[in-house]
Amino acid sequence: MGKRFLSLWFRRLTTDDVSIRRPALLHQPFVLALPDHGRMVITAASASAMEEGIHTGMAVADARVLVPTLEVLDDQVGLTAKLLRQLALWCIRYTPIVSIDAPDGLLLDISGCPHLWGGEKIYLHQIVHTLRKKGYDVRGAIADTVGAAWAIARYGRVSPIIQPGEHVNALLGLPPAALRIDPSIAGRLQKLGLDRIHRMAGMARQSLRTRFGNELLLRLDQAFGRADEIIESVVPVEIYIERLPCLEPICTAGGIEIALTRLLENLSSRMQQEGKGLRSAIFKGHRVDGQLIQAAIGTHRATHNIAHLFKLFEEKIPTLEPGLGIEVFTLEAPKVEDVGPSQTTIWEGAGGLLDKGLPELIDRVSNKMGADRVHRYTPAEHYWPERAITATGSLDEVALDRWSVTRPRPVYMLARPEPIEVTAPIPDYPPMLFRHRNRLYKIIRAEGPERIEQEWWIATGQHRDYYLVEDEGGVRYWIFRSGHYKGTGPHQWFLHGYFA
Amino acid sequence: MSVQQDIIHRLQREILQLQGSRPPAPGQIDIALGPINAAFPNKTFPTGAIHEFICPAPVDEAATAGFTAGLISGLMQMGGICVWVSAGRKVYPPGLKTFGVAPDKVIFMDMRTEKEVLWVMEEALKYEGLAAVVGELRELGMTVSRRYQLEVEQSRVTGLVIRQQPRQLYPNAAVARWHVTHLPSMFGSPLSGSDLANTDMPGVGFPRWNIHLSRIRNGHPGSWEVGWQAGRFHFGIAETGIQKAVLGRQENPLRRQTG
């Protein structure tokens, strides 16, 4: 199937927008103006102002002579781009690929879309009609190439829909300005009598190039479909995306659930065939009032299990506000990974890290409570206790280093070492007593010291001399002295953990 | 007479099954708990059940964490995974290695409130692929414990609830209630003929706890001195009866109440 493009042309984008926001101006001539070299120059004129002979580029003073009651408003720099982007995002409901065609149009790659609306005629009519009802003066055309659709939208007089393969014939009768070329080149062509495209279509390429430059030939080729033209979508196209247009706007949670299930089924069956699984997914709803609502989930291991994914989304459905109703649902998977063929673990009994259910449990917890709640640790090659473990986000990551058991490590460790007061018989002997939070602990047994040096390439500071001490009740503590024994100065000693 | 005995035994087994405790399946994990096993119904540690560990003082939590880690290492011997749910976690993963638990096989779920811990623990207990779920909670009421018990009867996961400084010890549906307290460390092992609490040696010995099983459904409560050495539990002189429990630190009213 060949490509089909739709070009939309907004003749008076900014003034239309102003009159939508201020309906009182609808039948009154008004212009938008910006200061330029010390005078106000008109940048856009409304339909009724144009009828009075006002055009863009005119000085406001001159226009006031023509229409004394002329309303002059300040134009905003960048307003056109902003409006076009909004309209482009709105058009996503008709096709996934919408591109901004500055300064006054949009380009839609509609290949394979119109039949969902019942044919190109209804499709085009619906888009143009909806936009006109909003208040935009818009023209649209559908053709095989971007150039042809652009030309017909602006210069076409017969039919806005050019049947496949007919675009060359449709273009031949149009003026050269329809080729999206520089106005100066168009003016020169006009002056030379080449006032229709068919007059130059048969000319030698070499002579056209020497007289009018490469641009004309490129535009001619693009319009005729001899050269490819790539349009850049405002929203990057996701490879794994499913869309579900609704006949009537959906505004109930039940309806959203049905839409979600259907989208998940489609996406999952496609991924299953291709041996993929998703790591993250976004469920979007395009509302009637133009708003976009969405819910996103992430998984710990690539999966295409519908029941599991549905469960993850289920908790987010109440947060989606349907407003007046949702017209189109989309489900996209921005992050997709290969899924190995699922193995049946016969010998592994109670499941291991590779168990399929485990990531689903973690996904449920982290989607409900927050992504940073689930931790798994692998050993790190550091003696410094706080750095001896690294949190890993993946279940597949195995402990490369072995967990060391040569030195005792406490079962409980305080998040931050707490200062204690210690009585030690002689410097560098284990302490006899220590006081922590106004309680005195008498040490019966002690072991140590185990000196752990700061890693100077990571942090600076004192080394620590760790002692394992036991009080009369058999409670074992992990205490350390920071730095060398000084004899004076407060809080050199700290309690860092409890042994079992 | 013997016929009558047989009938009584059979009926007792049936009652046990109705109460959710299944007889040990062949090849089931057996935790080497030595004399403590005699206290349990069917003479095996009840897996697929909820156990609660009472820690009246913060230091008991460390002892409990050590004993629990020893139990988990037994439960994980088939290559299972353990989930540790807590709010304000203090467990230092490398410390678990001492008790035979590979820290990378433990998934820590760190919640902010006790309510979140309750929810996550229930979700974890539902999933049958886990060897054990440890939850750090303050309270464990009848409703919650009954829910947990129903979940584990389905999933056969063992749930261990470490109750940190509980306010009240109401009855609940947990199968067992344990109290773990520190004892002076031990040197040598009973096998080598030396006393467990030989005090002449320098340094700090191997961890030793007083394990008090104050409630066990269909079993016999008791107290034991248990040590951990060379990757397994070691047992001192078994003392049945509850008197031993009050020999620990006396200042705690809670312990006297339960003892």
HADDOCK unambig.tbl for C-alpha pairs under 7 A between the chains (distance, minus, plus):
assign (segid A and resid 348 and name CA) (segid B and resid 78 and name CA) 6.93 0.50 0.50
assign (segid A and resid 348 and name CA) (segid B and resid 79 and name CA) 6.63 0.50 0.50
assign (segid A and resid 349 and name CA) (segid B and resid 78 and name CA) 6.50 0.50 0.50
assign (segid A and resid 350 and name CA) (segid B and resid 78 and name CA) 6.76 0.50 0.50
assign (segid A and resid 350 and name CA) (segid B and resid 80 and name CA) 5.29 0.50 0.50
assign (segid A and resid 350 and name CA) (segid B and resid 129 and name CA) 5.27 0.50 0.50
assign (segid A and resid 350 and name CA) (segid B and resid 130 and name CA) 6.29 0.50 0.50
assign (segid A and resid 350 and name CA) (segid B and resid 131 and name CA) 6.22 0.50 0.50
assign (segid A and resid 351 and name CA) (segid B and resid 80 and name CA) 5.49 0.50 0.50
assign (segid A and resid 351 and name CA) (segid B and resid 129 and name CA) 4.91 0.50 0.50
assign (segid A and resid 351 and name CA) (segid B and resid 130 and name CA) 6.67 0.50 0.50
assign (segid A and resid 352 and name CA) (segid B and resid 79 and name CA) 5.88 0.50 0.50
assign (segid A and resid 352 and name CA) (segid B and resid 80 and name CA) 4.98 0.50 0.50
assign (segid A and resid 352 and name CA) (segid B and resid 81 and name CA) 5.71 0.50 0.50
assign (segid A and resid 353 and name CA) (segid B and resid 81 and name CA) 6.75 0.50 0.50
assign (segid A and resid 357 and name CA) (segid B and resid 129 and name CA) 6.79 0.50 0.50
assign (segid A and resid 361 and name CA) (segid B and resid 124 and name CA) 6.87 0.50 0.50
assign (segid A and resid 365 and name CA) (segid B and resid 120 and name CA) 6.56 0.50 0.50
assign (segid A and resid 373 and name CA) (segid B and resid 109 and name CA) 5.60 0.50 0.50
assign (segid A and resid 373 and name CA) (segid B and resid 110 and name CA) 5.07 0.50 0.50
assign (segid A and resid 373 and name CA) (segid B and resid 111 and name CA) 6.40 0.50 0.50
assign (segid A and resid 374 and name CA) (segid B and resid 107 and name CA) 6.99 0.50 0.50
assign (segid A and resid 374 and name CA) (segid B and resid 108 and name CA) 5.79 0.50 0.50
assign (segid A and resid 374 and name CA) (segid B and resid 109 and name CA) 4.48 0.50 0.50
assign (segid A and resid 374 and name CA) (segid B and resid 110 and name CA) 6.28 0.50 0.50
assign (segid A and resid 375 and name CA) (segid B and resid 107 and name CA) 5.92 0.50 0.50
assign (segid A and resid 375 and name CA) (segid B and resid 108 and name CA) 5.01 0.50 0.50
assign (segid A and resid 375 and name CA) (segid B and resid 109 and name CA) 6.20 0.50 0.50
assign (segid A and resid 376 and name CA) (segid B and resid 104 and name CA) 6.17 0.50 0.50
assign (segid A and resid 376 and name CA) (segid B and resid 106 and name CA) 6.66 0.50 0.50
assign (segid A and resid 376 and name CA) (segid B and resid 107 and name CA) 5.03 0.50 0.50
assign (segid A and resid 376 and name CA) (segid B and resid 108 and name CA) 6.12 0.50 0.50
assign (segid A and resid 377 and name CA) (segid B and resid 103 and name CA) 6.78 0.50 0.50
assign (segid A and resid 377 and name CA) (segid B and resid 104 and name CA) 5.33 0.50 0.50
assign (segid A and resid 378 and name CA) (segid B and resid 104 and name CA) 5.46 0.50 0.50
assign (segid A and resid 399 and name CA) (segid B and resid 104 and name CA) 6.77 0.50 0.50
assign (segid A and resid 403 and name CA) (segid B and resid 94 and name CA) 6.90 0.50 0.50
assign (segid A and resid 405 and name CA) (segid B and resid 97 and name CA) 6.85 0.50 0.50
assign (segid A and resid 405 and name CA) (segid B and resid 98 and name CA) 6.47 0.50 0.50
assign (segid A and resid 409 and name CA) (segid B and resid 94 and name CA) 6.56 0.50 0.50
assign (segid A and resid 409 and name CA) (segid B and resid 95 and name CA) 4.87 0.50 0.50
assign (segid A and resid 410 and name CA) (segid B and resid 92 and name CA) 6.79 0.50 0.50
assign (segid A and resid 410 and name CA) (segid B and resid 95 and name CA) 4.91 0.50 0.50
assign (segid A and resid 411 and name CA) (segid B and resid 62 and name CA) 6.40 0.50 0.50
assign (segid A and resid 411 and name CA) (segid B and resid 65 and name CA) 6.95 0.50 0.50
assign (segid A and resid 411 and name CA) (segid B and resid 66 and name CA) 6.66 0.50 0.50
assign (segid A and resid 411 and name CA) (segid B and resid 91 and name CA) 5.61 0.50 0.50
assign (segid A and resid 411 and name CA) (segid B and resid 92 and name CA) 5.37 0.50 0.50
assign (segid A and resid 411 and name CA) (segid B and resid 95 and name CA) 4.31 0.50 0.50
assign (segid A and resid 411 and name CA) (segid B and resid 96 and name CA) 6.06 0.50 0.50
assign (segid A and resid 412 and name CA) (segid B and resid 62 and name CA) 5.93 0.50 0.50
assign (segid A and resid 412 and name CA) (segid B and resid 90 and name CA) 5.15 0.50 0.50
assign (segid A and resid 412 and name CA) (segid B and resid 91 and name CA) 4.50 0.50 0.50
assign (segid A and resid 412 and name CA) (segid B and resid 92 and name CA) 5.38 0.50 0.50
assign (segid A and resid 413 and name CA) (segid B and resid 90 and name CA) 5.45 0.50 0.50
assign (segid A and resid 413 and name CA) (segid B and resid 91 and name CA) 6.14 0.50 0.50
assign (segid A and resid 413 and name CA) (segid B and resid 92 and name CA) 5.46 0.50 0.50
assign (segid A and resid 414 and name CA) (segid B and resid 90 and name CA) 6.11 0.50 0.50
assign (segid A and resid 445 and name CA) (segid B and resid 203 and name CA) 5.73 0.50 0.50
assign (segid A and resid 445 and name CA) (segid B and resid 204 and name CA) 5.65 0.50 0.50
assign (segid A and resid 446 and name CA) (segid B and resid 203 and name CA) 5.20 0.50 0.50
assign (segid A and resid 446 and name CA) (segid B and resid 204 and name CA) 5.73 0.50 0.50
assign (segid A and resid 447 and name CA) (segid B and resid 203 and name CA) 4.82 0.50 0.50
assign (segid A and resid 447 and name CA) (segid B and resid 204 and name CA) 5.86 0.50 0.50
assign (segid A and resid 470 and name CA) (segid B and resid 204 and name CA) 6.99 0.50 0.50
assign (segid A and resid 473 and name CA) (segid B and resid 182 and name CA) 6.58 0.50 0.50
assign (segid A and resid 473 and name CA) (segid B and resid 183 and name CA) 6.16 0.50 0.50
assign (segid A and resid 473 and name CA) (segid B and resid 184 and name CA) 6.29 0.50 0.50
assign (segid A and resid 474 and name CA) (segid B and resid 182 and name CA) 5.19 0.50 0.50
assign (segid A and resid 474 and name CA) (segid B and resid 183 and name CA) 4.53 0.50 0.50
assign (segid A and resid 474 and name CA) (segid B and resid 184 and name CA) 3.81 0.50 0.50
assign (segid A and resid 474 and name CA) (segid B and resid 185 and name CA) 6.22 0.50 0.50
assign (segid A and resid 475 and name CA) (segid B and resid 182 and name CA) 5.60 0.50 0.50
assign (segid A and resid 498 and name CA) (segid B and resid 62 and name CA) 6.07 0.50 0.50
assign (segid A and resid 499 and name CA) (segid B and resid 62 and name CA) 6.18 0.50 0.50
assign (segid A and resid 500 and name CA) (segid B and resid 62 and name CA) 4.82 0.50 0.50
assign (segid A and resid 500 and name CA) (segid B and resid 63 and name CA) 4.12 0.50 0.50
assign (segid A and resid 500 and name CA) (segid B and resid 65 and name CA) 6.63 0.50 0.50
assign (segid A and resid 500 and name CA) (segid B and resid 66 and name CA) 4.65 0.50 0.50
assign (segid A and resid 500 and name CA) (segid B and resid 207 and name CA) 6.58 0.50 0.50
